[in-house]
Amino acid sequence: MIIILVMDIVVVLLIKRSLPISQTAAWLLVPYLAWLLFATYLATGVALLNH
């Protein structure tokens, strides 16, 4: 769980840092962030159900 949460944070920071440089690049990372948050939600659900 720690790894996927770190990935969430890193992608958010990457979007924030790339926004002033290239808005296109930042917006192209948003679907990846959405998928990553969905994967985080699923992994958390599975972990809670198996606990």
mmCIF entry with sequence, helices, sheets and N, C-alpha, C, O atoms, coordinates in Angstrom:
data_MODEL
# 
_entry.id   MODEL 
# 
_entity.id                         1 
_entity.type                       polymer 
_entity.pdbx_number_of_molecules   1 
# 
_entity_poly.entity_id                      1 
_entity_poly.type                           'polypeptide(L)' 
_entity_poly.nstd_linkage                   no 
_entity_poly.nstd_monomer                   no 
_entity_poly.pdbx_seq_one_letter_code       MIIILVMDIVVVLLIKRSLPISQTAAWLLVPYLAWLLFATYLATGVALLNH 
_entity_poly.pdbx_seq_one_letter_code_can   MIIILVMDIVVVLLIKRSLPISQTAAWLLVPYLAWLLFATYLATGVALLNH 
_entity_poly.pdbx_strand_id                 A 
# 
loop_
_entity_poly_seq.entity_id 
_entity_poly_seq.num 
_entity_poly_seq.mon_id 
_entity_poly_seq.hetero 
1 1  MET n 
1 2  ILE n 
1 3  ILE n 
1 4  ILE n 
1 5  LEU n 
1 6  VAL n 
1 7  MET n 
1 8  ASP n 
1 9  ILE n 
1 10 VAL n 
1 11 VAL n 
1 12 VAL n 
1 13 LEU n 
1 14 LEU n 
1 15 ILE n 
1 16 LYS n 
1 17 ARG n 
1 18 SER n 
1 19 LEU n 
1 20 PRO n 
1 21 ILE n 
1 22 SER n 
1 23 GLN n 
1 24 THR n 
1 25 ALA n 
1 26 ALA n 
1 27 TRP n 
1 28 LEU n 
1 29 LEU n 
1 30 VAL n 
1 31 PRO n 
1 32 TYR n 
1 33 LEU n 
1 34 ALA n 
1 35 TRP n 
1 36 LEU n 
1 37 LEU n 
1 38 PHE n 
1 39 ALA n 
1 40 THR n 
1 41 TYR n 
1 42 LEU n 
1 43 ALA n 
1 44 THR n 
1 45 GLY n 
1 46 VAL n 
1 47 ALA n 
1 48 LEU n 
1 49 LEU n 
1 50 ASN n 
1 51 HIS n 
# 
_struct_asym.id          A 
_struct_asym.entity_id   1 
# 
loop_
_struct_conf.conf_type_id 
_struct_conf.id 
_struct_conf.pdbx_PDB_helix_id 
_struct_conf.beg_label_comp_id 
_struct_conf.beg_label_asym_id 
_struct_conf.beg_label_seq_id 
_struct_conf.pdbx_beg_PDB_ins_code 
_struct_conf.end_label_comp_id 
_struct_conf.end_label_asym_id 
_struct_conf.end_label_seq_id 
_struct_conf.pdbx_end_PDB_ins_code 
_struct_conf.beg_auth_comp_id 
_struct_conf.beg_auth_asym_id 
_struct_conf.beg_auth_seq_id 
_struct_conf.end_auth_comp_id 
_struct_conf.end_auth_asym_id 
_struct_conf.end_auth_seq_id 
_struct_conf.pdbx_PDB_helix_class 
_struct_conf.details 
_struct_conf.pdbx_PDB_helix_length 
HELX_P HELX_P1 AA1 ILE A 2  ? SER A 18 ? ILE A 2  SER A 18 1 ? 17 
HELX_P HELX_P2 AA2 GLN A 23 ? LEU A 49 ? GLN A 23 LEU A 49 1 ? 27 
# 
_struct_conf_type.id          HELX_P 
_struct_conf_type.criteria    ? 
_struct_conf_type.reference   ? 
# 
loop_
_atom_site.group_PDB 
_atom_site.id 
_atom_site.type_symbol 
_atom_site.label_atom_id 
_atom_site.label_alt_id 
_atom_site.label_comp_id 
_atom_site.label_asym_id 
_atom_site.label_entity_id 
_atom_site.label_seq_id 
_atom_site.pdbx_PDB_ins_code 
_atom_site.Cartn_x 
_atom_site.Cartn_y 
_atom_site.Cartn_z 
_atom_site.occupancy 
_atom_site.B_iso_or_equiv 
_atom_site.pdbx_formal_charge 
_atom_site.auth_seq_id 
_atom_site.auth_comp_id 
_atom_site.auth_asym_id 
_atom_site.auth_atom_id 
_atom_site.pdbx_PDB_model_num 
ATOM 1   N N  . MET A 1 1  ? 0.824   -1.192  0.000   1.00 0.00 ? 1  MET A N  1 
ATOM 2   C CA . MET A 1 1  ? 0.000   0.000   0.000   1.00 0.00 ? 1  MET A CA 1 
ATOM 3   C C  . MET A 1 1  ? 0.869   1.256   0.000   1.00 0.00 ? 1  MET A C  1 
ATOM 4   O O  . MET A 1 1  ? 0.511   2.271   -0.598  1.00 0.00 ? 1  MET A O  1 
ATOM 5   N N  . ILE A 1 2  ? 1.996   1.174   0.668   1.00 0.00 ? 2  ILE A N  1 
ATOM 6   C CA . ILE A 1 2  ? 2.859   2.351   0.743   1.00 0.00 ? 2  ILE A CA 1 
ATOM 7   C C  . ILE A 1 2  ? 3.362   2.731   -0.647  1.00 0.00 ? 2  ILE A C  1 
ATOM 8   O O  . ILE A 1 2  ? 3.426   3.913   -0.985  1.00 0.00 ? 2  ILE A O  1 
ATOM 9   N N  . ILE A 1 3  ? 3.715   1.741   -1.441  1.00 0.00 ? 3  ILE A N  1 
ATOM 10  C CA . ILE A 1 3  ? 4.259   2.019   -2.769  1.00 0.00 ? 3  ILE A CA 1 
ATOM 11  C C  . ILE A 1 3  ? 3.224   2.708   -3.645  1.00 0.00 ? 3  ILE A C  1 
ATOM 12  O O  . ILE A 1 3  ? 3.544   3.688   -4.319  1.00 0.00 ? 3  ILE A O  1 
ATOM 13  N N  . ILE A 1 4  ? 1.999   2.220   -3.649  1.00 0.00 ? 4  ILE A N  1 
ATOM 14  C CA . ILE A 1 4  ? 0.987   2.820   -4.512  1.00 0.00 ? 4  ILE A CA 1 
ATOM 15  C C  . ILE A 1 4  ? 0.612   4.225   -4.021  1.00 0.00 ? 4  ILE A C  1 
ATOM 16  O O  . ILE A 1 4  ? 0.294   5.091   -4.836  1.00 0.00 ? 4  ILE A O  1 
ATOM 17  N N  . LEU A 1 5  ? 0.643   4.461   -2.717  1.00 0.00 ? 5  LEU A N  1 
ATOM 18  C CA . LEU A 1 5  ? 0.386   5.805   -2.203  1.00 0.00 ? 5  LEU A CA 1 
ATOM 19  C C  . LEU A 1 5  ? 1.512   6.769   -2.585  1.00 0.00 ? 5  LEU A C  1 
ATOM 20  O O  . LEU A 1 5  ? 1.261   7.932   -2.901  1.00 0.00 ? 5  LEU A O  1 
ATOM 21  N N  . VAL A 1 6  ? 2.732   6.286   -2.555  1.00 0.00 ? 6  VAL A N  1 
ATOM 22  C CA . VAL A 1 6  ? 3.865   7.107   -2.989  1.00 0.00 ? 6  VAL A CA 1 
ATOM 23  C C  . VAL A 1 6  ? 3.723   7.425   -4.478  1.00 0.00 ? 6  VAL A C  1 
ATOM 24  O O  . VAL A 1 6  ? 4.003   8.546   -4.901  1.00 0.00 ? 6  VAL A O  1 
ATOM 25  N N  . MET A 1 7  ? 3.294   6.455   -5.264  1.00 0.00 ? 7  MET A N  1 
ATOM 26  C CA . MET A 1 7  ? 3.075   6.701   -6.693  1.00 0.00 ? 7  MET A CA 1 
ATOM 27  C C  . MET A 1 7  ? 2.012   7.776   -6.908  1.00 0.00 ? 7  MET A C  1 
ATOM 28  O O  . MET A 1 7  ? 2.166   8.637   -7.774  1.00 0.00 ? 7  MET A O  1 
ATOM 29  N N  . ASP A 1 8  ? 0.937   7.729   -6.123  1.00 0.00 ? 8  ASP A N  1 
ATOM 30  C CA . ASP A 1 8  ? -0.104  8.759   -6.220  1.00 0.00 ? 8  ASP A CA 1 
ATOM 31  C C  . ASP A 1 8  ? 0.492   10.153  -5.989  1.00 0.00 ? 8  ASP A C  1 
ATOM 32  O O  . ASP A 1 8  ? 0.247   11.083  -6.758  1.00 0.00 ? 8  ASP A O  1 
ATOM 33  N N  . ILE A 1 9  ? 1.261   10.272  -4.936  1.00 0.00 ? 9  ILE A N  1 
ATOM 34  C CA . ILE A 1 9  ? 1.861   11.562  -4.591  1.00 0.00 ? 9  ILE A CA 1 
ATOM 35  C C  . ILE A 1 9  ? 2.835   12.023  -5.669  1.00 0.00 ? 9  ILE A C  1 
ATOM 36  O O  . ILE A 1 9  ? 2.839   13.196  -6.043  1.00 0.00 ? 9  ILE A O  1 
ATOM 37  N N  . VAL A 1 10 ? 3.653   11.113  -6.164  1.00 0.00 ? 10 VAL A N  1 
ATOM 38  C CA . VAL A 1 10 ? 4.644   11.467  -7.175  1.00 0.00 ? 10 VAL A CA 1 
ATOM 39  C C  . VAL A 1 10 ? 3.970   11.949  -8.461  1.00 0.00 ? 10 VAL A C  1 
ATOM 40  O O  . VAL A 1 10 ? 4.431   12.909  -9.079  1.00 0.00 ? 10 VAL A O  1 
ATOM 41  N N  . VAL A 1 11 ? 2.896   11.298  -8.862  1.00 0.00 ? 11 VAL A N  1 
ATOM 42  C CA . VAL A 1 11 ? 2.205   11.720  -10.086 1.00 0.00 ? 11 VAL A CA 1 
ATOM 43  C C  . VAL A 1 11 ? 1.555   13.089  -9.898  1.00 0.00 ? 11 VAL A C  1 
ATOM 44  O O  . VAL A 1 11 ? 1.584   13.912  -10.813 1.00 0.00 ? 11 VAL A O  1 
ATOM 45  N N  . VAL A 1 12 ? 0.972   13.344  -8.735  1.00 0.00 ? 12 VAL A N  1 
ATOM 46  C CA . VAL A 1 12 ? 0.395   14.670  -8.472  1.00 0.00 ? 12 VAL A CA 1 
ATOM 47  C C  . VAL A 1 12 ? 1.489   15.733  -8.532  1.00 0.00 ? 12 VAL A C  1 
ATOM 48  O O  . VAL A 1 12 ? 1.297   16.790  -9.133  1.00 0.00 ? 12 VAL A O  1 
ATOM 49  N N  . LEU A 1 13 ? 2.626   15.458  -7.916  1.00 0.00 ? 13 LEU A N  1 
ATOM 50  C CA . LEU A 1 13 ? 3.742   16.413  -7.965  1.00 0.00 ? 13 LEU A CA 1 
ATOM 51  C C  . LEU A 1 13 ? 4.261   16.599  -9.381  1.00 0.00 ? 13 LEU A C  1 
ATOM 52  O O  . LEU A 1 13 ? 4.613   17.712  -9.772  1.00 0.00 ? 13 LEU A O  1 
ATOM 53  N N  . LEU A 1 14 ? 4.311   15.523  -10.150 1.00 0.00 ? 14 LEU A N  1 
ATOM 54  C CA . LEU A 1 14 ? 4.752   15.618  -11.535 1.00 0.00 ? 14 LEU A CA 1 
ATOM 55  C C  . LEU A 1 14 ? 3.809   16.488  -12.351 1.00 0.00 ? 14 LEU A C  1 
ATOM 56  O O  . LEU A 1 14 ? 4.257   17.287  -13.173 1.00 0.00 ? 14 LEU A O  1 
ATOM 57  N N  . ILE A 1 15 ? 2.522   16.342  -12.134 1.00 0.00 ? 15 ILE A N  1 
ATOM 58  C CA . ILE A 1 15 ? 1.544   17.176  -12.841 1.00 0.00 ? 15 ILE A CA 1 
ATOM 59  C C  . ILE A 1 15 ? 1.740   18.644  -12.460 1.00 0.00 ? 15 ILE A C  1 
ATOM 60  O O  . ILE A 1 15 ? 1.739   19.518  -13.327 1.00 0.00 ? 15 ILE A O  1 
ATOM 61  N N  . LYS A 1 16 ? 1.908   18.911  -11.170 1.00 0.00 ? 16 LYS A N  1 
ATOM 62  C CA . LYS A 1 16 ? 2.103   20.294  -10.728 1.00 0.00 ? 16 LYS A CA 1 
ATOM 63  C C  . LYS A 1 16 ? 3.370   20.907  -11.306 1.00 0.00 ? 16 LYS A C  1 
ATOM 64  O O  . LYS A 1 16 ? 3.379   22.072  -11.704 1.00 0.00 ? 16 LYS A O  1 
ATOM 65  N N  . ARG A 1 17 ? 4.440   20.117  -11.352 1.00 0.00 ? 17 ARG A N  1 
ATOM 66  C CA . ARG A 1 17 ? 5.715   20.650  -11.867 1.00 0.00 ? 17 ARG A CA 1 
ATOM 67  C C  . ARG A 1 17 ? 5.715   20.814  -13.381 1.00 0.00 ? 17 ARG A C  1 
ATOM 68  O O  . ARG A 1 17 ? 6.382   21.706  -13.906 1.00 0.00 ? 17 ARG A O  1 
ATOM 69  N N  . SER A 1 18 ? 4.976   19.964  -14.085 1.00 0.00 ? 18 SER A N  1 
ATOM 70  C CA . SER A 1 18 ? 4.981   20.056  -15.547 1.00 0.00 ? 18 SER A CA 1 
ATOM 71  C C  . SER A 1 18 ? 3.966   21.061  -16.078 1.00 0.00 ? 18 SER A C  1 
ATOM 72  O O  . SER A 1 18 ? 4.030   21.438  -17.248 1.00 0.00 ? 18 SER A O  1 
ATOM 73  N N  . LEU A 1 19 ? 3.038   21.496  -15.249 1.00 0.00 ? 19 LEU A N  1 
ATOM 74  C CA . LEU A 1 19 ? 2.005   22.433  -15.689 1.00 0.00 ? 19 LEU A CA 1 
ATOM 75  C C  . LEU A 1 19 ? 2.581   23.748  -16.220 1.00 0.00 ? 19 LEU A C  1 
ATOM 76  O O  . LEU A 1 19 ? 2.148   24.195  -17.281 1.00 0.00 ? 19 LEU A O  1 
ATOM 77  N N  . PRO A 1 20 ? 3.534   24.388  -15.538 1.00 0.00 ? 20 PRO A N  1 
ATOM 78  C CA . PRO A 1 20 ? 4.075   25.637  -16.099 1.00 0.00 ? 20 PRO A CA 1 
ATOM 79  C C  . PRO A 1 20 ? 4.907   25.422  -17.371 1.00 0.00 ? 20 PRO A C  1 
ATOM 80  O O  . PRO A 1 20 ? 5.033   26.329  -18.193 1.00 0.00 ? 20 PRO A O  1 
ATOM 81  N N  . ILE A 1 21 ? 5.461   24.244  -17.523 1.00 0.00 ? 21 ILE A N  1 
ATOM 82  C CA . ILE A 1 21 ? 6.319   23.961  -18.671 1.00 0.00 ? 21 ILE A CA 1 
ATOM 83  C C  . ILE A 1 21 ? 5.490   23.590  -19.888 1.00 0.00 ? 21 ILE A C  1 
ATOM 84  O O  . ILE A 1 21 ? 5.690   24.131  -20.976 1.00 0.00 ? 21 ILE A O  1 
ATOM 85  N N  . SER A 1 22 ? 4.556   22.660  -19.700 1.00 0.00 ? 22 SER A N  1 
ATOM 86  C CA . SER A 1 22 ? 3.717   22.201  -20.806 1.00 0.00 ? 22 SER A CA 1 
ATOM 87  C C  . SER A 1 22 ? 2.351   21.787  -20.258 1.00 0.00 ? 22 SER A C  1 
ATOM 88  O O  . SER A 1 22 ? 2.224   20.774  -19.569 1.00 0.00 ? 22 SER A O  1 
ATOM 89  N N  . GLN A 1 23 ? 1.348   22.577  -20.573 1.00 0.00 ? 23 GLN A N  1 
ATOM 90  C CA . GLN A 1 23 ? 0.000   22.247  -20.114 1.00 0.00 ? 23 GLN A CA 1 
ATOM 91  C C  . GLN A 1 23 ? -0.494  20.964  -20.764 1.00 0.00 ? 23 GLN A C  1 
ATOM 92  O O  . GLN A 1 23 ? -1.243  20.202  -20.152 1.00 0.00 ? 23 GLN A O  1 
ATOM 93  N N  . THR A 1 24 ? -0.081  20.724  -21.997 1.00 0.00 ? 24 THR A N  1 
ATOM 94  C CA . THR A 1 24 ? -0.481  19.494  -22.681 1.00 0.00 ? 24 THR A CA 1 
ATOM 95  C C  . THR A 1 24 ? 0.043   18.273  -21.947 1.00 0.00 ? 24 THR A C  1 
ATOM 96  O O  . THR A 1 24 ? -0.690  17.307  -21.731 1.00 0.00 ? 24 THR A O  1 
ATOM 97  N N  . ALA A 1 25 ? 1.305   18.315  -21.567 1.00 0.00 ? 25 ALA A N  1 
ATOM 98  C CA . ALA A 1 25 ? 1.896   17.181  -20.846 1.00 0.00 ? 25 ALA A CA 1 
ATOM 99  C C  . ALA A 1 25 ? 1.201   16.968  -19.508 1.00 0.00 ? 25 ALA A C  1 
ATOM 100 O O  . ALA A 1 25 ? 0.941   15.834  -19.107 1.00 0.00 ? 25 ALA A O  1 
ATOM 101 N N  . ALA A 1 26 ? 0.906   18.059  -18.827 1.00 0.00 ? 26 ALA A N  1 
ATOM 102 C CA . ALA A 1 26 ? 0.229   17.940  -17.533 1.00 0.00 ? 26 ALA A CA 1 
ATOM 103 C C  . ALA A 1 26 ? -1.153  17.322  -17.702 1.00 0.00 ? 26 ALA A C  1 
ATOM 104 O O  . ALA A 1 26 ? -1.532  16.438  -16.933 1.00 0.00 ? 26 ALA A O  1 
ATOM 105 N N  . TRP A 1 27 ? -1.904  17.771  -18.689 1.00 0.00 ? 27 TRP A N  1 
ATOM 106 C CA . TRP A 1 27 ? -3.255  17.234  -18.895 1.00 0.00 ? 27 TRP A CA 1 
ATOM 107 C C  . TRP A 1 27 ? -3.223  15.781  -19.364 1.00 0.00 ? 27 TRP A C  1 
ATOM 108 O O  . TRP A 1 27 ? -4.152  15.023  -19.082 1.00 0.00 ? 27 TRP A O  1 
ATOM 109 N N  . LEU A 1 28 ? -2.179  15.388  -20.066 1.00 0.00 ? 28 LEU A N  1 
ATOM 110 C CA . LEU A 1 28 ? -2.072  13.997  -20.499 1.00 0.00 ? 28 LEU A CA 1 
ATOM 111 C C  . LEU A 1 28 ? -1.757  13.060  -19.333 1.00 0.00 ? 28 LEU A C  1 
ATOM 112 O O  . LEU A 1 28 ? -1.959  11.851  -19.446 1.00 0.00 ? 28 LEU A O  1 
ATOM 113 N N  . LEU A 1 29 ? -1.270  13.595  -18.228 1.00 0.00 ? 29 LEU A N  1 
ATOM 114 C CA . LEU A 1 29 ? -1.007  12.782  -17.051 1.00 0.00 ? 29 LEU A CA 1 
ATOM 115 C C  . LEU A 1 29 ? -2.251  12.594  -16.183 1.00 0.00 ? 29 LEU A C  1 
ATOM 116 O O  . LEU A 1 29 ? -2.262  11.723  -15.313 1.00 0.00 ? 29 LEU A O  1 
ATOM 117 N N  . VAL A 1 30 ? -3.287  13.387  -16.398 1.00 0.00 ? 30 VAL A N  1 
ATOM 118 C CA . VAL A 1 30 ? -4.493  13.299  -15.575 1.00 0.00 ? 30 VAL A CA 1 
ATOM 119 C C  . VAL A 1 30 ? -5.194  11.945  -15.707 1.00 0.00 ? 30 VAL A C  1 
ATOM 120 O O  . VAL A 1 30 ? -5.595  11.386  -14.686 1.00 0.00 ? 30 VAL A O  1 
ATOM 121 N N  . PRO A 1 31 ? -5.364  11.383  -16.923 1.00 0.00 ? 31 PRO A N  1 
ATOM 122 C CA . PRO A 1 31 ? -5.975  10.046  -16.991 1.00 0.00 ? 31 PRO A CA 1 
ATOM 123 C C  . PRO A 1 31 ? -5.138  8.982   -16.274 1.00 0.00 ? 31 PRO A C  1 
ATOM 124 O O  . PRO A 1 31 ? -5.689  8.052   -15.685 1.00 0.00 ? 31 PRO A O  1 
ATOM 125 N N  . TYR A 1 32 ? -3.818  9.117   -16.323 1.00 0.00 ? 32 TYR A N  1 
ATOM 126 C CA . TYR A 1 32 ? -2.965  8.182   -15.599 1.00 0.00 ? 32 TYR A CA 1 
ATOM 127 C C  . TYR A 1 32 ? -3.194  8.303   -14.093 1.00 0.00 ? 32 TYR A C  1 
ATOM 128 O O  . TYR A 1 32 ? -3.242  7.298   -13.383 1.00 0.00 ? 32 TYR A O  1 
ATOM 129 N N  . LEU A 1 33 ? -3.335  9.535   -13.611 1.00 0.00 ? 33 LEU A N  1 
ATOM 130 C CA . LEU A 1 33 ? -3.620  9.740   -12.195 1.00 0.00 ? 33 LEU A CA 1 
ATOM 131 C C  . LEU A 1 33 ? -4.975  9.144   -11.831 1.00 0.00 ? 33 LEU A C  1 
ATOM 132 O O  . LEU A 1 33 ? -5.122  8.536   -10.771 1.00 0.00 ? 33 LEU A O  1 
ATOM 133 N N  . ALA A 1 34 ? -5.957  9.314   -12.698 1.00 0.00 ? 34 ALA A N  1 
ATOM 134 C CA . ALA A 1 34 ? -7.284  8.745   -12.429 1.00 0.00 ? 34 ALA A CA 1 
ATOM 135 C C  . ALA A 1 34 ? -7.196  7.222   -12.340 1.00 0.00 ? 34 ALA A C  1 
ATOM 136 O O  . ALA A 1 34 ? -7.771  6.621   -11.432 1.00 0.00 ? 34 ALA A O  1 
ATOM 137 N N  . TRP A 1 35 ? -6.494  6.607   -13.257 1.00 0.00 ? 35 TRP A N  1 
ATOM 138 C CA . TRP A 1 35 ? -6.329  5.159   -13.233 1.00 0.00 ? 35 TRP A CA 1 
ATOM 139 C C  . TRP A 1 35 ? -5.581  4.718   -11.975 1.00 0.00 ? 35 TRP A C  1 
ATOM 140 O O  . TRP A 1 35 ? -5.932  3.713   -11.357 1.00 0.00 ? 35 TRP A O  1 
ATOM 141 N N  . LEU A 1 36 ? -4.565  5.465   -11.607 1.00 0.00 ? 36 LEU A N  1 
ATOM 142 C CA . LEU A 1 36 ? -3.783  5.139   -10.420 1.00 0.00 ? 36 LEU A CA 1 
ATOM 143 C C  . LEU A 1 36 ? -4.620  5.259   -9.151  1.00 0.00 ? 36 LEU A C  1 
ATOM 144 O O  . LEU A 1 36 ? -4.494  4.430   -8.249  1.00 0.00 ? 36 LEU A O  1 
ATOM 145 N N  . LEU A 1 37 ? -5.467  6.273   -9.070  1.00 0.00 ? 37 LEU A N  1 
ATOM 146 C CA . LEU A 1 37 ? -6.342  6.419   -7.910  1.00 0.00 ? 37 LEU A CA 1 
ATOM 147 C C  . LEU A 1 37 ? -7.375  5.291   -7.858  1.00 0.00 ? 37 LEU A C  1 
ATOM 148 O O  . LEU A 1 37 ? -7.715  4.806   -6.779  1.00 0.00 ? 37 LEU A O  1 
ATOM 149 N N  . PHE A 1 38 ? -7.868  4.877   -9.018  1.00 0.00 ? 38 PHE A N  1 
ATOM 150 C CA . PHE A 1 38 ? -8.793  3.754   -9.068  1.00 0.00 ? 38 PHE A CA 1 
ATOM 151 C C  . PHE A 1 38 ? -8.091  2.468   -8.613  1.00 0.00 ? 38 PHE A C  1 
ATOM 152 O O  . PHE A 1 38 ? -8.667  1.673   -7.871  1.00 0.00 ? 38 PHE A O  1 
ATOM 153 N N  . ALA A 1 39 ? -6.862  2.271   -9.056  1.00 0.00 ? 39 ALA A N  1 
ATOM 154 C CA . ALA A 1 39 ? -6.094  1.101   -8.638  1.00 0.00 ? 39 ALA A CA 1 
ATOM 155 C C  . ALA A 1 39 ? -5.820  1.137   -7.134  1.00 0.00 ? 39 ALA A C  1 
ATOM 156 O O  . ALA A 1 39 ? -5.831  0.100   -6.471  1.00 0.00 ? 39 ALA A O  1 
ATOM 157 N N  . THR A 1 40 ? -5.574  2.331   -6.601  1.00 0.00 ? 40 THR A N  1 
ATOM 158 C CA . THR A 1 40 ? -5.378  2.478   -5.163  1.00 0.00 ? 40 THR A CA 1 
ATOM 159 C C  . THR A 1 40 ? -6.643  2.087   -4.411  1.00 0.00 ? 40 THR A C  1 
ATOM 160 O O  . THR A 1 40 ? -6.587  1.389   -3.399  1.00 0.00 ? 40 THR A O  1 
ATOM 161 N N  . TYR A 1 41 ? -7.773  2.540   -4.914  1.00 0.00 ? 41 TYR A N  1 
ATOM 162 C CA . TYR A 1 41 ? -9.067  2.208   -4.307  1.00 0.00 ? 41 TYR A CA 1 
ATOM 163 C C  . TYR A 1 41 ? -9.298  0.692   -4.321  1.00 0.00 ? 41 TYR A C  1 
ATOM 164 O O  . TYR A 1 41 ? -9.715  0.113   -3.318  1.00 0.00 ? 41 TYR A O  1 
ATOM 165 N N  . LEU A 1 42 ? -9.027  0.061   -5.457  1.00 0.00 ? 42 LEU A N  1 
ATOM 166 C CA . LEU A 1 42 ? -9.218  -1.388  -5.552  1.00 0.00 ? 42 LEU A CA 1 
ATOM 167 C C  . LEU A 1 42 ? -8.266  -2.145  -4.630  1.00 0.00 ? 42 LEU A C  1 
ATOM 168 O O  . LEU A 1 42 ? -8.675  -3.084  -3.946  1.00 0.00 ? 42 LEU A O  1 
ATOM 169 N N  . ALA A 1 43 ? -7.009  -1.744  -4.611  1.00 0.00 ? 43 ALA A N  1 
ATOM 170 C CA . ALA A 1 43 ? -6.027  -2.423  -3.766  1.00 0.00 ? 43 ALA A CA 1 
ATOM 171 C C  . ALA A 1 43 ? -6.373  -2.270  -2.287  1.00 0.00 ? 43 ALA A C  1 
ATOM 172 O O  . ALA A 1 43 ? -6.209  -3.200  -1.498  1.00 0.00 ? 43 ALA A O  1 
ATOM 173 N N  . THR A 1 44 ? -6.852  -1.090  -1.929  1.00 0.00 ? 44 THR A N  1 
ATOM 174 C CA . THR A 1 44 ? -7.260  -0.876  -0.533  1.00 0.00 ? 44 THR A CA 1 
ATOM 175 C C  . THR A 1 44 ? -8.458  -1.749  -0.188  1.00 0.00 ? 44 THR A C  1 
ATOM 176 O O  . THR A 1 44 ? -8.510  -2.343  0.889   1.00 0.00 ? 44 THR A O  1 
ATOM 177 N N  . GLY A 1 45 ? -9.417  -1.825  -1.101  1.00 0.00 ? 45 GLY A N  1 
ATOM 178 C CA . GLY A 1 45 ? -10.588 -2.677  -0.867  1.00 0.00 ? 45 GLY A CA 1 
ATOM 179 C C  . GLY A 1 45 ? -10.228 -4.132  -0.711  1.00 0.00 ? 45 GLY A C  1 
ATOM 180 O O  . GLY A 1 45 ? -10.749 -4.810  0.175   1.00 0.00 ? 45 GLY A O  1 
ATOM 181 N N  . VAL A 1 46 ? -9.349  -4.619  -1.553  1.00 0.00 ? 46 VAL A N  1 
ATOM 182 C CA . VAL A 1 46 ? -8.922  -6.011  -1.468  1.00 0.00 ? 46 VAL A CA 1 
ATOM 183 C C  . VAL A 1 46 ? -8.162  -6.250  -0.164  1.00 0.00 ? 46 VAL A C  1 
ATOM 184 O O  . VAL A 1 46 ? -8.355  -7.273  0.492   1.00 0.00 ? 46 VAL A O  1 
ATOM 185 N N  . ALA A 1 47 ? -7.306  -5.314  0.204   1.00 0.00 ? 47 ALA A N  1 
ATOM 186 C CA . ALA A 1 47 ? -6.537  -5.473  1.448   1.00 0.00 ? 47 ALA A CA 1 
ATOM 187 C C  . ALA A 1 47 ? -7.458  -5.494  2.659   1.00 0.00 ? 47 ALA A C  1 
ATOM 188 O O  . ALA A 1 47 ? -7.251  -6.281  3.582   1.00 0.00 ? 47 ALA A O  1 
ATOM 189 N N  . LEU A 1 48 ? -8.474  -4.636  2.663   1.00 0.00 ? 48 LEU A N  1 
ATOM 190 C CA . LEU A 1 48 ? -9.397  -4.611  3.789   1.00 0.00 ? 48 LEU A CA 1 
ATOM 191 C C  . LEU A 1 48 ? -10.261 -5.865  3.853   1.00 0.00 ? 48 LEU A C  1 
ATOM 192 O O  . LEU A 1 48 ? -10.553 -6.362  4.940   1.00 0.00 ? 48 LEU A O  1 
ATOM 193 N N  . LEU A 1 49 ? -10.667 -6.375  2.706   1.00 0.00 ? 49 LEU A N  1 
ATOM 194 C CA . LEU A 1 49 ? -11.492 -7.575  2.684   1.00 0.00 ? 49 LEU A CA 1 
ATOM 195 C C  . LEU A 1 49 ? -10.703 -8.823  3.075   1.00 0.00 ? 49 LEU A C  1 
ATOM 196 O O  . LEU A 1 49 ? -11.269 -9.774  3.614   1.00 0.00 ? 49 LEU A O  1 
ATOM 197 N N  . ASN A 1 50 ? -9.419  -8.819  2.809   1.00 0.00 ? 50 ASN A N  1 
ATOM 198 C CA . ASN A 1 50 ? -8.586  -9.982  3.132   1.00 0.00 ? 50 ASN A CA 1 
ATOM 199 C C  . ASN A 1 50 ? -7.955  -9.894  4.501   1.00 0.00 ? 50 ASN A C  1 
ATOM 200 O O  . ASN A 1 50 ? -7.244  -10.810 4.914   1.00 0.00 ? 50 ASN A O  1 
ATOM 201 N N  . HIS A 1 51 ? -8.192  -8.841  5.194   1.00 0.00 ? 51 HIS A N  1 
ATOM 202 C CA . HIS A 1 51 ? -7.572  -8.675  6.511   1.00 0.00 ? 51 HIS A CA 1 
ATOM 203 C C  . HIS A 1 51 ? -8.283  -9.405  7.551   1.00 0.00 ? 51 HIS A C  1 
ATOM 204 O O  . HIS A 1 51 ? -7.886  -9.365  8.715   1.00 0.00 ? 51 HIS A O  1 
# 
